[in-house]
Amino acid sequence: MSADPHRKPAVGDGQDKGADVQAMFAAIAPRYDLLNRVLSLGVDQTWRYAGAREALAKAPRRVLDIATGTGDFALMLKRRAPYAAVTGSDFVPQMLEIARAKSEQAGLDVTWEEGDALHLPYPDASFDAVTCTFGFRNFSDYRRGLAEMHRVLSPGGRLVILEFPPPAENLFGRVYRLYFQQVLPRIGALVSGDNSAYTYLPESVLAFPEPQQLVRMMREAGLSARYHPLSGGIAGMWVADKR
């Protein structure tokens, strides 16, 4: 099992994928937020606003943000719903260190905990809402991840996933695919100093399930699910409720 952050992770490697992804994100943690803003031209914040609106639609009292990274989305949820107890969970300690510093600076009370999304350390029905923004594609087992999300959701609870679906097979999709495969890795490597991280990103997106395939997987997990394309399908939002 490799922990070398410069080794390019192979999508679908199971446990090896998890170890490589963990090491890779640990390496780029200090510049992760800057890269998100630069590479998305700031549009990622618009996607997060849409996700937060759906996640908080039922006024949840207990919210879990899985694969929280440096905590941007968990902090957004807390700002928009100060009444809610928000927990941010991630398996990269270096990311959580940055999240803690950001919440202290902002004066926002968010609980940050290290945890594996495939083996969540929470009892059944612990949360009224569960979110995962741009981290789900890094799971080594999508169905296991969905099963865990379903398990920790309370009856009627809401799940929101934001992710990058594979580019569509049209002119816009071809242009976007060219940017994603040729331009983005070069910018990411220049800013982060890590060649593997932003080569892995397009590979993981191209290997990700088609939107309706993920909808079917969510329904098989016991969730009523629907899909919303964002920014012409560059990003996508999956919204589901526990039946």
N, C-alpha and C positions, 0 to 999 in steps of 0.2 A: 504494500500500500504506500504510494508515494505521497510525500508532503512537500514536494518541491514546487514552489509557486511559479517556476518558469517552465514547468512541464505542461504542455497543452492538454487539458482534460478532454477525454473522449466522451461525448454525450452517450449516456446509456451504459456506462461502466459500472453501475451499481454502487457498491461500497467504495470503490476506487474513485468514482465520480464525487461522492460526498467528501472524501478526504481532500481531493484536489481542489474542489470548489472552496472548501473552508480555508485552505492555505492561500489560494489565489485572492480571495476577498480580504484576508488578513493583510496581505501585501499592499493592496491598493486602498485600504481604509482611509488613510489621511487625505487622499485626494478624491474620494468617492463622490462627495457632494458636488464639488466643482465639475467633475466629469459629467455627472448627470445633467447639470445645467447647460454645459457647453454642447454636449453631443445631442441634446434634444432641443436646443435653442430656447430653453425655458418652457417648452410646451408640457413637459412632464408635470409641472405644477397644476396645469389645467386638468390633466387626467386625474391627478390626486384629488382635486376639488370634487370632481364628478364621483369618484369612489367614496369619498367621505360623506357626500350627500346621501348616497344609497345606504352606506353602512349605518348611518345615524337616523335613518328615516323612521325607525320604530322607537326612538329614544331609549336605546339600550343602557342599562346601568353598569354592565360589566363587558368590557371590550378587550379582545386579544388581537394584537397585530403580530402575525407570524412572519419570520424572516424580516424582521424590522430594520435590519441594517443599522444605519446611523440615526434611526428614529424619526425621520422626517414625517412619515405618515402618522405614526403614533402621536407625535406632538400636534399635528394638525387636528387629529380627532379630539385631543384633550382641549385644544383651544376652542373648537366648535361645540364641544359638549363638556363643559367643566364639571357637570354633575356626575359624569361617568367615571368609574374606576378603570383606567386604561393600563394594560400590560403590554410591553413590547418584548418579544422573545426572538432570540437569534442564537446560532451556534458558533458565531465568530466573536470571541471576547474583545478583539480590537475594535470592532464596529460598536459594540455595546459601550465601550469606554467613551467613545465620541458621543453616543446618544446621551449618556448620563451627563456629560459636560454641557451639552446643548440644553437639556431640560433644566439643569441647575441655573444656567445663565438666563433662561427664559422664565424661571420661577414657576415651572409647570410640574405638578406632582404625577409622574408616570413611573410605574414599576418596571424595571428592566431586569430580565432574567435570561440566563443562558439555557438553551433548550434545543432539542432535536425535533424538527417538525414532524418526523415520522414516528416519534415516540414522545408525545407531548406530556410533560409532567404535571398534568392537571386532572382532577376527577371528571367523571361524566357530567355533562350539562353545567359546566362551570361558567359559561359566557353567553351573553345574549347576542353578541355579534363577534364574528371572526373575520379578519382581513388579511390579505397577503398581496403586497404590491411589488411586482417585478422580481419576485423571488421564487415563484412556484415552478418555473421552468428548470430551476436548479435542483429540484427534488429528484432523487434517484429512483423513486417509485411514486408516480402520480396517484395511483389508486390508494396506496397506503396513506399518503398525505391527505387525500379527501376523506378517507375513513376516520382519521384522527380529528380532522376539522368537524366532521359530523358528530363524532363522539363527544367533543367538549362543548358543542352548541346545545343550548337549552331548547326545548320544544318550541317551534315557531321562530327560533333564532335565525339571524341572517348571516350569510357568508358573501363576501365581496372579494373577487380576485381581479387585479389589474395585471396585464401581461402583454407581451409582444407576440401576436400570432404570426405564422409564416406569411410573407408578402403574397398578395394576390397575383394570380396569373393574368395580369393586364399591363397596359403601358405604365401606369403609375407604380404598380408592383415591381415591374422590371427596373424602373429608375431607382426606386427605393432599395431594391435588392443590391443594385450596383453600389449605392452609397453605403449600405450596410456591410457589404463584403469587402469593399476596396478602400473607402474613405475613412469610415468610422474606426477600424482597427489602427490605422496610422495615427489618427488624432489621439485616440486613447493611449497608445503606446508612448507617444510624445509627451503627453501630460502626466501620465501615471508612472512611466518608466518601466512598465511591465508589458512585455510583448504578448504574453499568453492571455491576459485577461480580456482584451478586446478583440482577440481572434476567437476566443471561446464564445463571446456574446452572439455574433451572427450564427455560429454553428449551433448554439443551443436554441436559437429562435427558429432556424430552418428545420430543426428536429422536433419542434414542439407540435402537439396535436393541432389539427385544424379546429377552428372555433366550435363547430357543431359536434365534433368528436368529443371535445372536452365537456360540452353540455351533456352529452349522453353519459359520459363517465360520472358526472355529478349526479345525474338522475339515478344511475345505478347505485350510487352511494347513499341514496335516500333523501336527496335534495331536489326541490323543484327549481329548475335553473333556466336562465335566459341570457342571451348574449347581446352586447351593445358595442358596435365598432366605434372607435374614437379616432378623430383626425383622419378620416378616410380609410381607417383600418390599419394605420400604423401601430396603434395600440388597441387593446380590447378590454372590455369590462364584462365579467361574468357575475351575475347576481343570483343568489339562490337562498331559499328558505328551507329550514329543516321541517320535514313533514311530520 
